[in-house]
Amino acid sequence: MTPDGTPVPLSGPGFHIDPQRLYQDMRREHGPVVAVELPGGFPAWLVIGYREMHQVTSDPELFPRDVSMWNQWPNVPEDWPLRPMVGQPMPSIYFTAGAEHRRHVAMVEPALDAVDPFELRRFCEDLADRLIDGFCGKGEVELVSEYAVPLPVLALARILGFPDEDGAQLAWTMKTLADGGADAQLGYAQFYGHMQSLVANTKARPPADNLVSRMLAHGGFSDEEYVLDLMAVTAAGHLPTSDWIGNSVRLMLTDDRFAAALGGGRHSVGQAMNEVLWEDTPTQILAGRWAARDTRLGEKVIRRGDMLLLGLAAANADPHVRQHASDSVEPAYSGNCAHFAFSHGEYRCPFPAQQIAEIIARTGIEILLDRLPDIDLAVPAQTLVRRPSAFLRGMTSLPVRFTPVRAVGGTP
């Protein structure tokens, strides 16, 4: 709560201008668990302590991801902008708990695990080359909209079995959902429609080597369940991966530690990507968990049905469990993957999905630096603008310049 006893609003420029300073202030004034207020006046608890985060994510019985338990549902209007992100009771891998959640995982995770990482890498290399061919002769480009956004969505479209031409509209719907603005409900409806058509079209064709066919082959689920699970997988895989690319490239272009390694320094790409997961993780806050009974957490009394928001970025920076990097990136981040960027516990991002995101992001960054070795920011670093969201952290744009080079093939 604020000094006058009211919850901290989960909105405002602090979340996208300097969230770490905001989390430091929260930790100093409120401790590891903070009473916050979502837009619309809905109360929640923001977990920002590393130990408390581990406690919540390691106890799915006390803190299940069962949105039906929320004690605020009687007050939530149908058109609440955050409703698609927070969720509502539905048979999805993301919004089920216990045995029902494990039933969905048993269908989705093997289907993801069957994605060939070498084939995915080859496809991403080809896709990255084709995207770069579209702007490499110009000497400048806005990297978010022209590269970081389309690369993951087109890669995911291939994995799912979507036509490439549907990628742009798919990207818009997921960005609209994540931003939680006035168009969020429209974005959700269009997203559902895309996946509904994909399931119907896949069922009408012979089985193919794509994610949807493998999920359908598992059997035992309704069309609605397939649609909702595909929405969860696609939404979780697109914008966070796009922001992972953008945030990592921004770090390498603005931090002197990476300046000498930009021209083909592939080892430094992995370092930058891992540092971003610690310091600038794309998913800053994750909704959510709900208390199954009255309990205490971080010296706060949590009532049955209260919502807990996972402050992944804040927990990563908790000074009680880690030390920040000094002059070198190597000691603090190399090989250290104990961050919460992919959450933790039973409801974490499935390991095959993490691998898919890493392949897409790393391939995209490496090909970009290989093709455009003298890439540099086209605007002062301090003028770069972040997406106005407390939940996801990424650049609204990343203008860069480079020496024009010739295309290596066709255009996308």
Secondary structure as UniProt FT lines:
FT   TURN            3..4
FT   STRAND          8..9
FT   HELIX           14..17
FT   HELIX           19..30
FT   STRAND          33..38
FT   TURN            39..41
FT   STRAND          42..47
FT   HELIX           50..57
FT   TURN            60..62
FT   HELIX           67..69
FT   TURN            71..72
FT   HELIX           73..75
FT   TURN            78..79
FT   TURN            81..82
FT   HELIX           83..86
FT   TURN            93..94
FT   HELIX           98..113
FT   HELIX           117..133
FT   TURN            134..138
FT   STRAND          140..142
FT   HELIX           144..148
FT   HELIX           150..160
FT   HELIX           164..166
FT   HELIX           167..179
FT   TURN            182..183
FT   HELIX           184..203
FT   HELIX           211..218
FT   HELIX           223..254
FT   HELIX           256..261
FT   TURN            262..264
FT   HELIX           266..279
FT   STRAND          286..290
FT   STRAND          295..297
FT   TURN            298..299
FT   STRAND          300..302
FT   TURN            304..305
FT   STRAND          307..310
FT   HELIX           312..316
FT   TURN            319..321
FT   HELIX           329..333
FT   TURN            334..335
FT   TURN            341..342
FT   HELIX           345..347
FT   HELIX           351..371
FT   TURN            373..374
FT   STRAND          376..377
FT   HELIX           381..383
FT   STRAND          399..401
//
